[in-house]
Amino acid sequence: MKILIHPAVEADRLNALLEIANGRAELVNCETTADVLKAVPDADGFLGKITPEMLARAEKLQWIQTFTVSLEHYIFPELIEHPCTLTNMRGLFGDVIADQVMGYVICFARNLHLYIRQQLEHRYEPAGGESSRVDNAFGPGVVNNMDRATIFLPDTTMLVVGMGAIGSEIARRALAFGIRVRGVDQHPDLVSPTAGVESVVGTDHLKSELAQADWVVIAAPHTPFTQGWFNSDVIQSMKPTGYLMNIGRGAIVVLADLVQALQSGQIAGAALDVFDQEPLPADHPMWEMPNCIITPHTAGYSTAIAGRHLQTMCENLGRFLSGQPLTNIVDKQVWY
């Protein structure tokens, strides 16, 4: 067999793949597009980024392994129609991204996003007002405004939109904090149960689920279905005390509609790691909103990821060369 790799990988990863191949296949580490076009006609497999021009020359291609989880930048019509099997890198980021989501939740619940801003101003001022601070003579026997300025997590509900590998890890983290968790998914019957999650329903129930949720976390991929999904019509179904978080893809949220909802007090706040335009323009109004947390598309970064990435490639290469079922098979029609 012949397996192409493009873009070319460095020596350490190539050696790991060669060890898996163990003489059962020729691995061609292609530096340039010209290298690919020359080698692809008799290739059986492809690791990396294939283009329409490359695919058009492939006469034997049976399998393509992407280097990424997301596929909105990868899929093209000819690939959808091609009989080859496409696999991606899902499963790498769940715990890492879930940690970031819980960071957002804790910031909002404990006002940390506000106190960090105040620290830069050298301002010592508790949410709820200094006058509410407990007197040591009386103790915390009465609920006061400082108490009310916090959110007690076990009294809240999280809705995870997209209950795949990432969404399921977010649910597990939230449950550990005592949060009630529910899910929405385009294919709820295919979702692997996560212990403690109350229910996972179809997207046709999204609005009724939004009305119950204090935390709404978008963990869905960018697909033709989810493009512009969270527009003003959907966002207005949220509770006025609800917080929207997006660690999925920026194209899922209509940012102008979200800004309007935040400015009008329609929802309490938002935390976004992804945007329909990246980087977020310096003059965008969200930068100035105290009820927003903005992170620069960092949720998936960790020292743990590269090793998992290589492990996934090696696993599927070994399966392909042995004729075993591949993992992470993509439905090309829906991009995941």
CORSUL-V50593 format. One record per residue. N is the residue number from 1. RES is the residue in one small letter. BURIAL is 1 if it has 9 or more other ideal C-beta (glycine too) atoms within 8 Angstrom, else 0. D_FIRST is the distance of its C-alpha to the first C-alpha in Angstrom with 2 decimals. Layout:
N;RES;BURIAL;D_FIRST / N;RES;BURIAL;D_FIRST
//
This chain:
1;m;0;0.00 / 2;k;1;3.78 / 3;i;1;6.71 / 4;l;1;10.18 / 5;i;1;13.37 / 6;h;1;16.73 / 7;p;0;19.46 / 8;a;1;18.46 / 9;v;0;19.22 / 10;e;0;21.54 / 11;a;0;20.92 / 12;d;0;21.71 / 13;r;1;19.26 / 14;l;1;16.45 / 15;n;0;17.35 / 16;a;1;17.39 / 17;l;1;13.85 / 18;l;1;12.77 / 19;e;0;14.87 / 20;i;1;13.19 / 21;a;1;9.67 / 22;n;0;11.68 / 23;g;0;9.51 / 24;r;0;6.78 / 25;a;1;4.51 / 26;e;0;6.20 / 27;l;1;8.66 / 28;v;1;10.93 / 29;n;0;14.31 / 30;c;1;16.10 / 31;e;0;19.87 / 32;t;0;21.08 / 33;t;1;20.69 / 34;a;0;20.62 / 35;d;1;17.57 / 36;v;1;15.74 / 37;l;1;17.20 / 38;k;0;16.11 / 39;a;1;12.41 / 40;v;1;11.99 / 41;p;0;12.38 / 42;d;0;8.86 / 43;a;1;7.36 / 44;d;1;6.10 / 45;g;1;8.10 / 46;f;1;11.21 / 47;l;1;13.58 / 48;g;1;17.10 / 49;k;0;19.32 / 50;i;1;18.26 / 51;t;0;21.07 / 52;p;0;22.15 / 53;e;0;21.64 / 54;m;1;18.01 / 55;l;1;17.35 / 56;a;0;19.31 / 57;r;1;16.95 / 58;a;1;13.75 / 59;e;0;13.23 / 60;k;0;10.14 / 61;l;1;10.44 / 62;q;0;10.75 / 63;w;1;11.68 / 64;i;1;13.79 / 65;q;1;15.40 / 66;t;1;18.70 / 67;f;0;20.47 / 68;t;1;23.73 / 69;v;1;25.60 / 70;s;1;27.65 / 71;l;1;26.21 / 72;e;1;29.30 / 73;h;0;28.17 / 74;y;1;24.59 / 75;i;0;24.90 / 76;f;0;25.65 / 77;p;0;26.45 / 78;e;1;23.41 / 79;l;1;21.15 / 80;i;1;23.47 / 81;e;0;23.20 / 82;h;0;19.45 / 83;p;0;17.88 / 84;c;1;15.13 / 85;t;0;15.93 / 86;l;1;17.53 / 87;t;1;18.29 / 88;n;1;20.81 / 89;m;1;22.55 / 90;r;1;25.58 / 91;g;1;27.33 / 92;l;1;27.61 / 93;f;1;31.14 / 94;g;1;33.34 / 95;d;0;35.68 / 96;v;1;35.98 / 97;i;1;36.92 / 98;a;1;39.18 / 99;d;1;41.08 / 100;q;1;41.78 / 101;v;1;43.01 / 102;m;1;45.39 / 103;g;0;46.53 / 104;y;1;47.60 / 105;v;1;49.33 / 106;i;1;51.26 / 107;c;1;52.28 / 108;f;1;53.79 / 109;a;1;55.31 / 110;r;0;56.96 / 111;n;1;57.59 / 112;l;0;55.57 / 113;h;1;54.43 / 114;l;1;58.14 / 115;y;1;59.17 / 116;i;0;56.58 / 117;r;1;58.13 / 118;q;1;61.60 / 119;q;0;60.72 / 120;l;0;60.08 / 121;e;0;63.58 / 122;h;0;65.13 / 123;r;0;66.29 / 124;y;0;67.04 / 125;e;0;67.31 / 126;p;1;66.01 / 127;a;1;64.75 / 128;g;1;67.65 / 129;g;0;70.25 / 130;e;0;71.92 / 131;s;0;74.94 / 132;s;1;72.93 / 133;r;0;72.11 / 134;v;0;73.27 / 135;d;0;76.57 / 136;n;0;76.41 / 137;a;0;79.68 / 138;f;0;78.35 / 139;g;0;74.63 / 140;p;0;71.92 / 141;g;0;73.90 / 142;v;0;73.58 / 143;v;0;70.56 / 144;n;1;71.04 / 145;n;1;69.44 / 146;m;1;67.22 / 147;d;1;65.89 / 148;r;0;65.39 / 149;a;1;63.44 / 150;t;1;60.65 / 151;i;1;58.31 / 152;f;0;58.18 / 153;l;1;54.54 / 154;p;0;55.25 / 155;d;0;57.38 / 156;t;1;54.50 / 157;t;1;51.68 / 158;m;1;48.21 / 159;l;1;46.20 / 160;v;1;42.45 / 161;v;1;41.00 / 162;g;1;37.34 / 163;m;1;36.76 / 164;g;1;33.08 / 165;a;1;31.86 / 166;i;1;34.13 / 167;g;1;37.05 / 168;s;1;37.02 / 169;e;1;37.25 / 170;i;1;40.09 / 171;a;1;41.83 / 172;r;1;41.61 / 173;r;1;43.10 / 174;a;1;45.84 / 175;l;1;46.76 / 176;a;0;47.25 / 177;f;1;49.90 / 178;g;0;51.67 / 179;i;1;50.67 / 180;r;0;50.51 / 181;v;1;47.08 / 182;r;1;46.11 / 183;g;1;42.97 / 184;v;1;42.07 / 185;d;1;38.66 / 186;q;0;37.44 / 187;h;0;36.00 / 188;p;1;38.39 / 189;d;0;37.42 / 190;l;0;33.88 / 191;v;1;35.16 / 192;s;0;34.88 / 193;p;0;38.51 / 194;t;1;39.69 / 195;a;0;42.69 / 196;g;0;45.83 / 197;v;1;44.78 / 198;e;0;47.53 / 199;s;0;45.61 / 200;v;1;42.69 / 201;v;1;43.69 / 202;g;1;42.28 / 203;t;0;42.70 / 204;d;0;45.64 / 205;h;1;47.60 / 206;l;1;46.84 / 207;k;0;50.35 / 208;s;0;52.16 / 209;e;1;49.91 / 210;l;1;50.49 / 211;a;1;54.22 / 212;q;1;53.97 / 213;a;1;51.78 / 214;d;1;53.01 / 215;w;1;49.52 / 216;v;1;46.97 / 217;v;1;43.49 / 218;i;1;40.88 / 219;a;1;37.42 / 220;a;1;35.83 / 221;p;1;32.98 / 222;h;1;33.68 / 223;t;1;33.06 / 224;p;0;34.97 / 225;f;0;37.20 / 226;t;1;38.05 / 227;q;1;38.72 / 228;g;0;42.41 / 229;w;1;42.86 / 230;f;1;45.42 / 231;n;1;48.10 / 232;s;1;51.87 / 233;d;0;52.11 / 234;v;1;49.74 / 235;i;1;51.00 / 236;q;0;54.58 / 237;s;1;53.75 / 238;m;1;53.43 / 239;k;1;56.36 / 240;p;0;58.48 / 241;t;0;57.87 / 242;g;1;54.08 / 243;y;1;51.48 / 244;l;1;48.26 / 245;m;1;45.18 / 246;n;1;41.95 / 247;i;1;38.83 / 248;g;1;36.55 / 249;r;1;36.42 / 250;g;1;39.33 / 251;a;1;39.05 / 252;i;1;40.08 / 253;v;1;43.60 / 254;v;1;45.99 / 255;l;1;47.38 / 256;a;0;50.65 / 257;d;1;51.40 / 258;l;1;50.74 / 259;v;1;53.06 / 260;q;1;55.75 / 261;a;1;55.44 / 262;l;1;55.80 / 263;q;0;58.69 / 264;s;0;60.56 / 265;g;0;60.13 / 266;q;1;58.26 / 267;i;1;55.90 / 268;a;0;56.54 / 269;g;1;53.64 / 270;a;1;49.98 / 271;a;1;47.24 / 272;l;1;44.30 / 273;d;1;41.21 / 274;v;1;39.67 / 275;f;1;41.38 / 276;d;0;40.90 / 277;q;0;41.63 / 278;e;0;40.39 / 279;p;0;42.10 / 280;l;1;45.09 / 281;p;0;47.78 / 282;a;0;50.46 / 283;d;0;53.19 / 284;h;0;51.72 / 285;p;0;54.41 / 286;m;1;52.29 / 287;w;1;52.64 / 288;e;0;56.35 / 289;m;1;56.21 / 290;p;0;57.19 / 291;n;0;55.63 / 292;c;1;52.12 / 293;i;1;49.50 / 294;i;1;46.98 / 295;t;1;43.94 / 296;p;0;41.59 / 297;h;0;38.26 / 298;t;0;37.94 / 299;a;1;37.53 / 300;g;1;33.85 / 301;y;0;34.27 / 302;s;0;34.26 / 303;t;0;33.07 / 304;a;0;31.25 / 305;i;1;28.79 / 306;a;0;26.38 / 307;g;0;25.56 / 308;r;1;24.97 / 309;h;1;22.71 / 310;l;1;20.42 / 311;q;0;20.70 / 312;t;1;19.64 / 313;m;1;16.48 / 314;c;1;15.63 / 315;e;1;16.68 / 316;n;1;14.57 / 317;l;1;11.36 / 318;g;1;12.25 / 319;r;1;13.18 / 320;f;1;10.12 / 321;l;1;7.93 / 322;s;0;11.09 / 323;g;0;11.79 / 324;q;0;14.95 / 325;p;0;16.99 / 326;l;1;16.45 / 327;t;1;19.55 / 328;n;1;21.44 / 329;i;0;20.45 / 330;v;1;22.50 / 331;d;0;24.76 / 332;k;1;24.23 / 333;q;0;27.67 / 334;v;0;29.50 / 335;w;1;27.33 / 336;y;1;26.84
//
